[in-house]
Amino acid sequence: MHLLADADDRLNLARACAQANAPWLPGYLATAVAGEETGEKPRAECLAALLARVPTLEDALRRLADAFEALRPATESPGNTVARRLTRTLSGLRAALVESELDAGTDLGKTLNRLVAGPLAQCGRPQEDKVQIELSREVLLTVHDVVRTRLSMVTDPDVYSVVEYCKRLCGGSGWPKELNKPLERLIKNVTEALLLLGRQQQCDQKLLSQLHVLTNHPERARAIAQELSARHPELHEDVRHWLEKGRLKVNRPASATAVEAVASRADESIGLALQVARELRATGKALREPLKSSLEIYEPGLLSPALSLVEQAERLTSEIEQVAGLRALDLHGVPGQEIDMSPKYFTPVGTEPRQRMTVRQPAVVRLRADGSLGDVITKGLVD
C-alpha cells in the first residue's frame, strides 16, 4: 500500500480491503499500518479492517508488532520515526477499541509491551523528549482504555508492564509533568483492581507494585495503598495489613496457631460478658444513691450488703474489661444509639437496611494495634 503516493488512493485501497476476505489480509493490513506516515484516514481504515479479521485483540497487536519490528525507515533518526508512527497507531487503535467487541486474549499485556518496546529495540529509542512524552501518553491511555473496555484485564498485572518501559523511556527517575493526567487515570484503575481483589481476600504483589511504577515517589505509592485500606474497613484484616505494610502477614508457627485457635473460641463469650457487665455497671451507678437513701430510712440493716453488691458489680466489670483488653476485644455501638449501617458489623432486624439505623445489640469486635476497629467476632443487631 505504501507504493501509492496519494493518501486518498491508499484510503480507497484500504476500503477495498475492508470489503474482501483472504488469509493474507491481516498481515497485509498490519504492514500497511506500520508503513503509513501521515495518512490518518488510511491508517484508521486499515486498523478497523484488521480488528474485524482477527479472533482476539492480542492477535491484532501481535501482527502489528511483527510489522513494526520489520520496519526500517530510511530517515536520519529512525527511532523518532518509528515512535511517531507507534503514537499515531495507538491513537487510532484506542478509538477502535471502544467500538470493537473482540476478546482480549491470553497474553494481551505482554503483546502490547512487545508492540511498543520491540520496534524501538530494533531501530533505537527516540532522542527527542517531545516524541518520548507523546508516545508514553498514548501508551498510558491505551492501557487505560484496554482495562476499562475489557474488565477482565483490570486485575492482570501484565497489562501494566508496558508502563514501566515508558518510565524508563522518559528517563527512569520520574515522570514528566505532562503525563500527570493519564497517570492519575491508571492509578485509579490499579486501586480499583486492588479493591476488587481485596474483596475476594486476594493479594497480588505485582499489581500493588504498579503503584510504585505509576508514581514518582515510593511514599505516595504507600500513601495511596494505605488510604485504600482506611476507606474500606470491610476488607479482611490480612488484606488491609498487606495494603498498609506492603507485605503479607507472616504465618504463625503451628503451636502458636493452635493456642490461638483455642483461645479465640472464648472471644464471643468474653464479648457478650463484657456487654452484660457494662449494663450491670450502668444499672449499679443509677441505683446507688436512690438505694442508699431508701435503705437508710426503711432497712438500715440491708444498706451495707446492698452497697457491697454495687461495688462488686463494678469490680467484676473492671476484671472483665481487663480480660477483654488482653484479647483486644471491645464493643461497637451503644444500645439506642443511631449510627451508619455497616453490614460488616451489624445485622438488620425486621426492617430493610437503611443508611442510619438504631443499635439494639452492640457488635463484638477485635481492635487493631492503633485502636481502630478490626475483625468482627459477633455481629450486633440494628433496626
Secondary structure as UniProt FT lines:
FT   TURN            2..3
FT   HELIX           7..19
FT   TURN            23..24
FT   HELIX           25..35
FT   HELIX           40..51
FT   TURN            52..53
FT   HELIX           57..69
FT   HELIX           78..99
FT   HELIX           108..123
FT   HELIX           129..149
FT   HELIX           151..153
FT   TURN            154..155
FT   HELIX           157..160
FT   HELIX           161..169
FT   TURN            170..171
FT   HELIX           177..179
FT   HELIX           180..198
FT   TURN            199..201
FT   HELIX           205..214
FT   HELIX           218..231
FT   TURN            233..234
FT   HELIX           237..245
FT   HELIX           254..264
FT   TURN            265..266
FT   HELIX           267..298
FT   HELIX           300..326
FT   TURN            327..328
FT   STRAND          329..332
FT   TURN            335..336
FT   STRAND          338..340
FT   TURN            343..345
FT   STRAND          346..348
FT   STRAND          356..361
FT   STRAND          363..367
FT   TURN            369..370
FT   STRAND          373..378
FT   STRAND          380..382
//
